[in-house]
Amino acid sequence: MTARGVIIAAPHSGAGKTTVTLALLAALARRGDIVRAAKAGPDYIDPAFHAAVTGSAAVNLDTWAMPGNLLDTLAAQAAHGVDVLVIEGVMGLFDGAPGVSHRRGATADLAAHFNLPVVLVIDVARQAQSAAALLRGFAAHDPAVRIAGVILNRVGSERHRALIEGAIASLAIPVLGTLPRDVALMLRERHLGLIQASEHADLAALINRLADVAERYFDLDAIGACAAPLRLPAMSSAAIPLPPPGQRVALASDRAFTFIYPHLIDAWRKAGAEILLFSPLADEPPPEHADSCWLPGGYPELHAEMLADARQFSVGLRRFAQTRTVHGECGGYMVLGEHLEDEAGRRHPMTGLLGHTTSFAQRRLHLGYRTARLLADGALGRGGATIRGHEFHYASLTSAGSDEPFADVTDSEGRAVEKTGGRRGRVTGTFFHAIAAAEG
């Protein structure tokens, strides 16, 4: 028996999906339901909030980056033994990469694949009856995607609510909640999204406020009645997204290094690998008994001075790299370079294991899916293997250095992506975040 599931989506980013998802999770958990959450598409920050509310790790589900058997395996694991699985969407409901229908990374792909109902969150702050026309279009756009209800966010007044609900009444789509504009639940943000859950000193109080809001403004019984069993195909075997980079993996883990997908860690452990955490910000080197080291993404640009002063870490990492594999993703890649320029333009020496220099003062958004064909054996797999993932950062590569290229990388439309990372000896690094090995 699998859980019943529901998807929280919206017409666009910033409509309030995360607030609504967290409030719903908190209220259902308070009622005694066993709840778990998942996030559509690539994201590190929202799942950490989901986990804080539910007490269980949240998984990412991505129809573009994940082979079908991995997608189904992760969904089945998330649904096992729980009452309700709540999946938070990404961007707008139908937004995704161009390409094969239902394999675009869009939230709608998950709704169609798992036959799950969608609750659409509409920000009505600058509209009234037009919300009904918007809802009509979303409900009719794809017959495989069912809009089971709508939650109105940022409602200005009782009259405003009545106008919108009156217009929606003819659509036979129930209004499942209305959040007033003055409800003070804005979650603080920084350049890569929300301030992380671990940085909220008042997180427990925030979760309680979210539950209060959902109990007051949502029809929880009606939302629960919308949820439907997941449609899961029979699976021949569980999928492994990426082989572990070693038998004992030293994993950097602190405020500067936080971005690694739980499904990777879980798969490595199931494959028999031991994960050994260490903190570069605490000036800890990778453990000597590890046989590989992984520096994940995060916020090294906010801690560049501390990292530059962490001599035991940098000396230990350089010694480690003489005999063992080291890989850095995004923020980890920045730390493997010669220098990191912070927001104020100050240059800080990094570990120098690769020859590039990065800058957070010269900011430009890099965002999108990526396919990487590895050019040599390394932490992500054998040379020639194809890995799917994504890139999301504001840092710029101000000097590429002279290291060997790490991979041939293309975007979701097959266009070549420049400046894709480097390799030197046993050290590799890239701005690219790995999600899973490609099918075939």
C-alpha positions as CSV (number, residue, x, y, z in Angstrom):
1,M,0.0,0.0,0.0
2,T,1.4,3.4,-1.0
3,A,0.6,6.8,0.3
4,R,-2.0,9.1,-1.2
5,G,-0.3,12.1,-2.8
6,V,-1.0,15.6,-3.9
7,I,1.1,18.2,-5.8
8,I,1.3,21.8,-4.8
9,A,1.9,23.9,-8.0
10,A,1.5,27.4,-9.3
11,P,1.4,29.4,-12.5
12,H,4.8,30.9,-11.8
13,S,7.6,31.2,-9.3
14,G,7.0,33.4,-6.3
15,A,3.3,32.6,-6.0
16,G,3.7,31.0,-2.6
17,K,4.2,27.3,-3.3
18,T,6.7,26.8,-0.5
19,T,4.7,28.6,2.1
20,V,1.6,26.7,1.3
21,T,3.5,23.4,1.2
22,L,5.1,23.9,4.5
23,A,1.9,25.1,6.1
24,L,0.0,22.1,4.8
25,L,2.7,19.6,6.0
26,A,2.9,21.2,9.4
27,A,-0.9,21.1,9.9
28,L,-1.2,17.5,8.7
29,A,1.6,16.5,11.0
30,R,0.0,18.3,13.9
31,R,-3.2,16.3,13.2
32,G,-1.3,13.1,13.6
33,D,-0.9,12.1,9.9
34,I,2.4,10.5,8.8
35,V,3.5,12.9,6.1
36,R,6.5,13.1,3.8
37,A,7.4,15.6,1.2
38,A,9.2,15.6,-2.2
39,K,10.4,18.5,-4.4
40,A,10.0,18.6,-8.2
41,G,13.2,19.3,-10.0
42,P,16.7,20.4,-8.8
43,D,16.6,22.1,-5.4
44,Y,18.5,21.8,-2.1
45,I,16.9,24.4,0.1
46,D,13.2,23.6,0.0
47,P,13.7,19.9,0.8
48,A,15.6,20.9,3.9
49,F,12.5,22.8,5.1
50,H,10.3,19.9,4.2
51,A,12.5,17.6,6.3
52,A,12.4,20.0,9.2
53,V,8.6,20.0,9.2
54,T,8.0,16.2,8.6
55,G,11.0,14.8,10.4
56,S,11.9,12.7,7.4
57,A,14.3,13.4,4.5
58,A,12.7,14.9,1.4
59,V,13.6,13.5,-2.0
60,N,13.9,15.3,-5.3
61,L,11.9,13.9,-8.3
62,D,13.1,15.1,-11.7
63,T,11.7,13.7,-15.0
64,W,14.4,15.3,-17.1
65,A,17.5,14.3,-15.1
66,M,16.4,11.0,-13.7
67,P,16.0,7.7,-15.6
68,G,12.4,6.4,-15.3
69,N,13.4,3.5,-12.9
70,L,15.2,5.9,-10.6
71,L,12.3,8.3,-10.5
72,D,9.9,5.5,-9.7
73,T,12.2,4.0,-7.1
74,L,12.6,7.3,-5.2
75,A,8.8,8.0,-5.3
76,A,8.0,4.5,-4.0
77,Q,10.5,5.0,-1.2
78,A,9.0,8.4,-0.3
79,A,5.5,7.0,-0.3
80,H,6.2,3.9,1.7
81,G,4.6,3.8,5.1
82,V,3.1,7.3,5.1
83,D,-0.4,8.7,5.0
84,V,0.2,11.6,2.6
85,L,3.0,12.5,0.3
86,V,3.0,16.2,-0.6
87,I,5.1,17.1,-3.7
88,E,6.1,20.8,-4.1
89,G,6.3,21.9,-7.7
90,V,9.0,24.0,-9.4
91,M,8.5,27.3,-11.3
92,G,5.2,27.2,-13.1
93,L,3.2,24.0,-13.4
94,F,4.1,23.4,-17.1
95,D,7.5,25.1,-17.1
96,G,10.4,22.8,-18.0
97,A,13.1,22.0,-20.6
98,P,12.1,21.7,-24.3
99,G,11.9,18.1,-25.5
100,V,9.9,14.9,-25.1
101,S,6.5,15.4,-23.5
102,H,6.4,14.3,-19.8
103,R,10.3,14.2,-19.7
104,R,10.8,17.9,-19.4
105,G,11.4,18.3,-15.7
106,A,8.1,20.1,-15.4
107,T,5.8,19.6,-12.3
108,A,3.1,18.6,-14.8
109,D,5.2,15.6,-15.8
110,L,5.1,14.3,-12.3
111,A,1.3,14.8,-12.1
112,A,0.8,12.9,-15.3
113,H,3.3,10.1,-14.6
114,F,2.1,9.3,-11.1
115,N,-1.6,10.3,-11.8
116,L,-1.6,12.8,-8.9
117,P,-4.0,15.7,-8.4
118,V,-2.7,19.3,-8.5
119,V,-3.6,22.0,-6.0
120,L,-2.8,25.3,-7.8
121,V,-1.6,28.2,-5.7
122,I,-2.6,31.5,-7.4
123,D,-1.2,34.9,-6.3
124,V,-4.2,37.2,-6.6
125,A,-2.6,40.3,-5.3
126,R,-3.0,42.1,-8.6
127,Q,-6.1,40.5,-10.0
128,A,-9.6,39.5,-9.1
129,Q,-12.1,37.7,-11.5
130,S,-9.2,37.2,-14.0
131,A,-7.9,34.5,-11.7
132,A,-10.8,32.3,-12.9
133,A,-9.7,32.7,-16.5
134,L,-6.2,31.8,-15.5
135,L,-7.4,28.7,-13.7
136,R,-9.6,27.7,-16.6
137,G,-6.6,27.8,-18.9
138,F,-4.4,25.7,-16.6
139,A,-7.2,23.2,-16.1
140,A,-7.7,22.7,-19.8
141,H,-4.1,22.8,-21.0
142,D,-3.2,19.1,-20.6
143,P,-5.9,16.4,-20.2
144,A,-3.3,14.3,-18.4
145,V,-3.0,16.9,-15.6
146,R,-6.0,17.3,-13.2
147,I,-6.4,20.5,-11.2
148,A,-8.2,19.3,-8.1
149,G,-8.5,22.6,-6.3
150,V,-7.0,26.0,-5.9
151,I,-5.6,28.0,-3.0
152,L,-5.7,31.8,-3.3
153,N,-2.7,33.6,-1.9
154,R,-2.4,37.3,-0.9
155,V,-6.1,38.0,-0.9
156,G,-6.6,41.7,-0.1
157,S,-10.1,41.8,1.6
158,E,-13.3,39.9,2.0
159,R,-14.8,41.6,-1.0
160,H,-11.7,40.7,-3.0
161,R,-12.1,37.0,-2.0
162,A,-15.8,37.1,-2.8
163,L,-15.2,38.4,-6.3
164,I,-12.6,35.7,-7.1
165,E,-14.6,32.9,-5.6
166,G,-17.7,34.0,-7.5
167,A,-15.9,33.9,-10.8
168,I,-14.3,30.5,-10.0
169,A,-17.6,28.9,-9.0
170,S,-18.6,28.1,-12.6
171,L,-15.5,26.0,-13.1
172,A,-16.4,23.3,-10.7
173,I,-12.9,23.5,-9.2
174,P,-13.1,24.0,-5.4
175,V,-11.3,26.8,-3.6
176,L,-9.4,24.9,-0.8
177,G,-8.0,27.9,1.0
178,T,-7.5,31.7,1.0
179,L,-4.4,33.3,2.5
180,P,-4.8,37.0,3.3
181,R,-2.2,39.4,2.0
182,D,-1.2,40.5,5.6
183,V,-0.4,37.0,6.9
184,A,3.3,37.5,8.0
185,L,4.9,34.3,6.7
186,M,7.5,35.6,4.3
187,L,10.6,33.4,4.4
188,R,13.9,35.3,4.2
189,E,15.9,34.9,1.0
190,R,19.4,35.3,-0.3
191,H,21.0,34.9,-3.8
192,L,20.4,31.2,-4.2
193,G,16.9,31.1,-2.7
194,L,15.6,30.9,0.9
195,I,17.8,31.3,3.9
196,Q,18.5,27.7,4.8
197,A,16.4,25.9,7.4
198,S,19.5,25.2,9.5
199,E,20.1,28.9,9.9
200,H,16.7,29.7,11.4
201,A,17.1,29.9,15.1
202,D,13.3,30.1,15.4
203,L,12.5,27.3,13.1
204,A,10.2,25.4,15.5
205,A,8.2,28.6,16.1
206,L,7.9,29.2,12.4
207,I,6.6,25.7,11.9
208,N,4.0,26.2,14.6
209,R,2.9,29.5,12.9
210,L,2.6,27.7,9.6
211,A,0.4,25.0,11.1
212,D,-1.7,27.7,12.7
213,V,-2.2,29.4,9.4
214,A,-3.1,26.2,7.6
215,E,-5.7,25.3,10.2
216,R,-7.2,28.7,10.0
217,Y,-7.2,29.3,6.3
218,F,-7.1,25.9,4.5
219,D,-9.9,23.3,4.2
220,L,-7.6,20.5,5.4
221,D,-10.3,17.8,5.1
222,A,-11.0,18.8,1.5
223,I,-7.3,18.8,0.6
224,G,-6.9,15.4,2.2
225,A,-9.9,14.1,0.2
226,C,-8.2,15.4,-3.1
227,A,-5.1,13.2,-2.5
228,A,-4.9,10.1,-4.6
229,P,-2.8,6.9,-4.6
230,L,0.4,7.1,-6.6
231,R,0.4,5.2,-9.8
232,L,3.7,3.3,-9.6
233,P,4.8,0.8,-12.3
234,A,6.3,-2.5,-11.4
235,M,10.1,-2.1,-11.0
236,S,12.6,-4.9,-11.9
237,S,15.3,-3.5,-9.6
238,A,16.2,-0.4,-7.6
239,A,18.2,2.1,-9.5
240,I,21.6,3.5,-8.4
241,P,21.9,7.2,-9.5
242,L,25.7,7.3,-9.3
243,P,28.3,4.8,-8.0
244,P,30.0,5.9,-4.8
245,P,33.3,7.8,-5.4
246,G,35.0,5.5,-2.9
247,Q,34.5,3.0,-0.2
248,R,35.1,5.6,2.5
249,V,33.9,9.1,1.3
250,A,35.1,12.2,3.1
251,L,32.2,14.6,2.7
252,A,32.7,18.3,3.6
253,S,29.6,19.4,5.6
254,D,29.1,22.8,7.3
255,R,27.6,26.2,6.5
256,A,29.8,26.6,3.5
257,F,29.2,23.1,2.1
258,T,25.6,22.0,2.2
259,F,24.3,21.1,-1.2
260,I,24.3,17.4,-1.9
261,Y,21.3,15.4,-2.9
262,P,20.0,12.9,-0.2
263,H,19.3,10.3,-2.9
264,L,23.1,10.2,-3.7
265,I,24.1,9.8,-0.1
266,D,21.5,7.1,0.4
267,A,22.5,5.2,-2.7
268,W,26.2,5.4,-1.7
269,R,25.4,4.0,1.7
270,K,23.3,1.2,0.2
271,A,26.2,0.3,-2.1
272,G,28.3,-0.2,1.0
273,A,30.2,3.1,1.2
274,E,30.9,4.9,4.5
275,I,30.3,8.6,4.6
276,L,32.8,10.5,6.8
277,L,31.7,14.1,7.5
278,F,34.3,16.9,8.2
279,S,34.1,20.7,8.4
280,P,36.5,22.9,6.5
281,L,35.1,25.9,8.4
282,A,36.3,24.3,11.6
283,D,39.7,23.8,9.9
284,E,39.3,20.1,9.7
285,P,41.2,18.2,6.9
286,P,39.5,15.2,5.3
287,P,39.9,12.1,7.5
288,E,43.1,10.2,6.7
289,H,41.3,6.8,6.5
290,A,39.0,8.0,3.7
291,D,39.8,7.0,0.1
292,S,38.0,9.8,-1.7
293,C,36.9,13.4,-0.8
294,W,33.8,15.2,-2.0
295,L,33.4,19.0,-1.6
296,P,29.7,19.8,-2.3
297,G,28.2,23.1,-3.3
298,G,27.0,25.7,-0.8
299,Y,28.1,29.2,0.2
300,P,31.9,29.5,0.2
301,E,31.6,33.0,-1.1
302,L,30.0,34.0,2.3
303,H,32.9,32.4,4.2
304,A,35.8,33.0,2.0
305,E,38.0,34.6,4.7
306,M,37.5,31.7,7.1
307,L,38.3,29.2,4.4
308,A,41.4,31.1,3.4
309,D,42.5,31.0,7.0
310,A,41.8,27.3,7.5
311,R,45.4,26.1,7.0
312,Q,44.9,22.6,8.4
313,F,42.1,22.0,5.9
314,S,43.9,23.3,2.9
315,V,47.2,21.6,3.7
316,G,45.4,18.3,4.6
317,L,43.4,18.4,1.4
318,R,46.5,19.0,-0.8
319,R,48.2,16.1,1.0
320,F,45.1,13.9,0.5
321,A,44.9,14.7,-3.2
322,Q,48.4,13.4,-3.8
323,T,47.2,9.8,-3.5
324,R,43.3,9.9,-3.5
325,T,40.4,11.3,-5.5
326,V,39.0,14.7,-4.7
327,H,36.0,16.2,-6.4
328,G,34.3,19.6,-6.0
329,E,30.8,20.7,-7.2
330,C,30.0,24.4,-7.7
331,G,31.0,25.9,-4.3
332,G,33.4,23.0,-3.8
333,Y,34.9,23.7,-7.2
334,M,35.4,27.4,-6.2
335,V,37.4,26.3,-3.2
336,L,39.6,24.0,-5.3
337,G,40.7,27.0,-7.3
338,E,43.6,29.5,-6.8
339,H,41.5,32.4,-5.5
340,L,37.9,33.3,-4.6
341,E,36.8,37.0,-4.9
342,D,34.1,37.8,-2.4
343,E,31.2,40.3,-2.8
344,A,33.4,43.2,-1.8
345,G,36.0,42.4,-4.4
346,R,38.6,41.0,-1.9
347,R,40.6,38.1,-3.2
348,H,41.1,35.2,-0.9
349,P,43.6,32.3,-1.6
350,M,41.9,28.9,-1.9
351,T,43.5,25.4,-2.0
352,G,45.1,25.8,-5.4
353,L,44.4,22.2,-6.4
354,L,43.0,23.5,-9.7
355,G,44.2,26.6,-11.6
356,H,41.0,28.7,-12.0
357,T,39.8,31.8,-10.1
358,T,36.2,32.7,-9.3
359,S,34.5,35.9,-8.3
360,F,31.3,36.7,-6.5
361,A,31.8,40.4,-7.0
362,Q,31.3,39.9,-10.8
363,R,28.0,38.2,-10.6
364,R,26.0,36.6,-13.4
365,L,23.2,34.0,-13.1
366,H,24.0,30.6,-14.5
367,L,21.0,28.3,-14.5
368,G,19.8,25.3,-16.3
369,Y,19.9,21.5,-16.9
370,R,23.2,20.0,-18.0
371,T,24.4,16.8,-19.6
372,A,28.1,15.9,-19.1
373,R,30.1,13.3,-20.9
374,L,33.1,12.6,-18.7
375,L,36.5,12.9,-20.4
376,A,38.4,10.6,-17.9
377,D,37.8,8.3,-15.0
378,G,37.0,10.1,-11.8
379,A,34.6,10.6,-8.9
380,L,31.5,10.7,-11.0
381,G,32.3,7.6,-13.0
382,R,34.3,6.1,-15.8
383,G,35.5,8.2,-18.8
384,G,32.8,8.3,-21.5
385,A,29.9,8.0,-19.0
386,T,27.1,10.5,-19.3
387,I,25.8,12.3,-16.3
388,R,22.7,14.5,-16.0
389,G,22.4,17.4,-13.6
390,H,22.1,21.1,-13.4
391,E,23.9,24.4,-12.8
392,F,22.7,27.2,-10.5
393,H,25.1,29.9,-9.3
394,Y,26.0,33.6,-9.6
395,A,29.7,33.3,-9.4
396,S,31.8,34.0,-12.4
397,L,35.0,32.3,-13.6
398,T,37.4,35.1,-14.0
399,S,40.4,32.9,-14.9
400,A,39.9,29.4,-16.4
401,G,43.5,28.3,-15.6
402,S,45.2,25.7,-17.8
403,D,43.9,22.4,-16.3
404,E,42.6,19.6,-18.5
405,P,38.8,19.8,-19.3
406,F,36.6,17.8,-17.0
407,A,33.7,16.9,-19.3
408,D,31.9,17.8,-22.5
409,V,28.8,19.6,-21.3
410,T,25.6,20.6,-23.1
411,D,22.5,22.3,-21.9
412,S,18.9,20.9,-22.2
413,E,18.8,21.9,-25.8
414,G,22.0,20.2,-26.7
415,R,24.1,23.4,-27.0
416,A,27.7,23.3,-25.8
417,V,28.4,24.9,-22.5
418,E,31.8,26.6,-22.0
419,K,33.9,26.7,-18.9
420,T,32.7,23.3,-17.6
421,G,35.4,22.6,-15.0
422,G,38.9,21.1,-14.8
423,R,40.9,18.1,-13.8
424,R,44.5,17.8,-12.6
425,G,45.8,14.5,-11.4
426,R,43.3,12.9,-9.1
427,V,41.4,16.3,-8.6
428,T,38.3,17.2,-10.6
429,G,35.9,20.1,-10.2
430,T,32.9,21.7,-12.0
431,F,30.0,24.1,-11.5
432,F,27.8,21.2,-12.6
433,H,25.7,19.4,-9.9
434,A,25.3,15.7,-10.6
435,I,21.8,14.2,-10.2
436,A,22.1,10.8,-12.0
437,A,23.8,8.8,-14.7
438,A,21.9,9.0,-18.0
439,E,19.9,6.0,-19.3
440,G,21.7,3.7,-21.7
